[in-house]
């Protein structure tokens, strides 16, 4: 597999986008809905699968695309190809506040595992498929289920994550315990499993769930500070209920409670 060699630049701080520069006949593949802008003479094609060229027949492409449905993604992806004789640029934006993470697959022995909605775009020739968990506990309690995304190839790939992102290098045998939703991805050399928190008080009153992930080195891991699911839960909890009032506006404190928590709408 030989992916196209692309140049890129990431702009912004909290709402980032990546600008990819394509030489003549170079291409980039992206998830539907991530497109932001592009120069003239870049052709956009919607395809089945990931455009890696691994499947030469329609049935093979259909099977490859069908596997993507298991990760919650669309059957189709979009390829952007530079048809001009000069360099042209195309940009893709992160769907929510956070960071875009560049992944050079050659630095990770050609494979990087990530959560199923983390992939943004990649050089044409990179394969985006699925990674099944072989461990029952990880599948049932890992937050991401049995299925994650597997990115393979020798080119550049780009992930997006929510909040602040940190990358950690784990040494041989080093263990890091992480909230399951905070994992963005990890190299294939990392051993990923699920551990029960334990203790009645921790389980019932800790507010952190029943399980966390254990990541054992060697390898690289990427961690996000604010999983989008956690942010969405907070927004839903704070949204007005039917009648236009917040859920806590009928409490004993009433307007005094709003005043105490900084809301002066009395």
N, C-alpha and C positions, 0 to 999 in steps of 0.2 A: 504494500500500500504506500503510495507516494502522494501526500496531500500537497495542495498548492502552498507556496511560501508567501505569506501575506505580511504587510507592515500595518501597524495600528497605533492609535493614540487614544487614551481615555480622557474624557473631559468631565469637569464637574466634581462636586464633593458628595452631596447627599442624593441628588437625582442625576446619576451619571449616564453618559452614553459613550459608546466606543465607535470611533471612526476608523474604517478599514480602507487602506489604499491598495488597489488592485492593479497589477501590471496587465498589459494586453493579454486577453484570454484567461486570466485568472478568475477564480470564482470563490464565493463564500456561501455557506448554507446557514439558514436561520429558521427559528421557530416562527410560525404564523403569528402576526400581531406585534413583532418586535421591531419592524422597520420604522425608521425615522425620516431619513432623507438620502438622496443619492444624486450624483452627477448625471449629465446626459450621456447617452450611448452605453448605459448599463442595462442589460437585458434581465428581466425577472421571469423565472419559470417556476411554476408550482409542480412538484413531483411527488410520487409515492416514495416513502422511505426517506433515507438520509442523503442520497446522492453520492455515496461513497464508491459506487461502481462495483460492489462486491457481488451483486446479483445481476446476471445478464439477461434474465428472462422475466416476463411479467409476473408469473407465479412467485418467483423468488422475491421480487420487489413488493408484491402484495403481502407475502408472509412477513417480510421485514417491517412493512408499515403496520401490519396487524399487531406485531409485538409492541409497537409504540403505544397502541391503545391501552395496553396493560399498565403503562406508566402514567395514564391520564392525559397524554398528549394527542394531537391530531394525527390522522393518517398521513397528512401531507406536510411537506416542508417546502421552503422557497429557496431557490438558488439564484444568486445575483452574479452575472458574468460580465466582465468588461469586454465589449466588442470593438472598442476603439483601438487606435495604435499608440495611445499615450496613457499615462496613469490616470485612473479615475477613483473617486471616493464614494463609499456608501457607509451609512451610520445606522446603528441599532441602539435602542434605549432600554434601560432597565424598567420593568413594569411597576415598580414601587420603590420607595426610598431605601437606599442601601448602597452597595458597592458592586462593581463589576470586577471579576477575578480572572486575569489572564492565565491560562494553563498551557505550557509548552509540553505536549505529550512526550516528546523525546526525553524530557527530564524525568519522566515517571515510567520508564520502560514501556511506553506506548499505551498505557491504560490508566484511567482515573475514574473512580467510582463517586457518584454524587447523588443527592436526593433527587426525586423524580421530577421536580419542577425547576431545577437550578440551571439547566442548559439555556444559553442565549443564542450563540452562533459559533461557527467554526469554519476553518478553511475547508474548501471542497476537497473531498477525499477522506475526511474524518468520518468514522462510523459511530452512530449514536444508537445503541441497542439497550437491552435490559440486563440487569444483574439480579439473579434469584438468590435469596438467602437460603442457605442450607441448614440453618439452625432454627428449630421450632420456636424457642423462646424469643429470639430476635424478630422472627416473623410476626408473632402475635403481639408482642409488647414493645417493639422498637419504634413505634410512632410512624415509621415509613413503611411498615409492612414487609412482606417478603420481597418486594420488587423495588429496585433502585435503578438509576440510569448508569450505563457503562459507556464511557467515551474512549474509543480506540483509534490509533493511527500514529502519525509522525508529524502532525502539524499543530497549529495554534487553535485552541478552543477557549471560549469565554463563558463563564458562569456568572450568575447574579445572585446576591444574597441580601438579606434585610438587616438594617442597623449597621453597626461597626463590625468589620471582618478582621480576624487575626489568623495567621498561619503558624502552626507549631510543627517543629521537627522533633519527632520522638526517636530516642535512641533504642537500641536493641533491648527489649524487655521492659522499657519504660511504659507506664500506664497512666492514662488521663481519663478521668470520669467526667462525662458531659451530659447535660440535658439532651434528650433524644432529638428534640426539635431544633437544637442549635447546631447540629452537624450540617455543614454544607457539602463536604466531600472529603475523600482521602485516597491516598495511593493504594495500589493493590497489595502492597506488602504489609499494610496495617491490618491487624486482627480486630474485628469489630464484634462485640457481643453485648448482651443486656444483663444488668444486675439488679436484683430486688433491693430496694432501699432498706427495708427491715425496720422493725420497731413500730408498735401501735401508734405512738404519738407522732413519729415521723410520717407514717403512712396516712393517718387520718387528719392531722392538723398541720402537717408541714407545707401543704399547698404546692408541692413540687411533683405530685404524681407518685406512682408506685415503683417506677423503674427509672434508671438512668443508664446511659451507654458507657461501656468501657472500651477504650481504644488502646491497643497495645502495639508498641513499635517493634521494628523500625518503620519509619515512613513519615509522610507529610499529611497533616490534616488541616482543614479549613473550618473555622468556627464562626458563626454569626451571633451577634449579641441580642438581636430581636427577631425571632422567627415571625414570619408574616401571619401565621395562624394565631399566635399570641396577641399580636397587634389587633387582628380582626376581632378576637374575643373581647378585648377591652373596649373597642368601638361599639360592638353590639351591646355590651353591658351598660354603656353610657348613653345609648340612643334613647330618645323619648318613647314611652309606651303609647298605647292607644289613648287618644284624647290630648296628645301634645305635651304631656307632662313626663318628667323623668320618673324612673321607677321609685326613687326615694322621696318624692315630693309629698307622699301621703304618710310619711313617717311621723313619729311622736314629736320630733324636733321641728318638722315643717320648715318654715322660712328661716328659723334660727339655724337649722342644720345647713341650709344653703349659705348663710352668712359665714358660718364657721369654716366651711370648706372652700371659701373664696368666691362663691357665687352670690352676687348681691341683687339677684332678680326677685326681690320680696314685694 
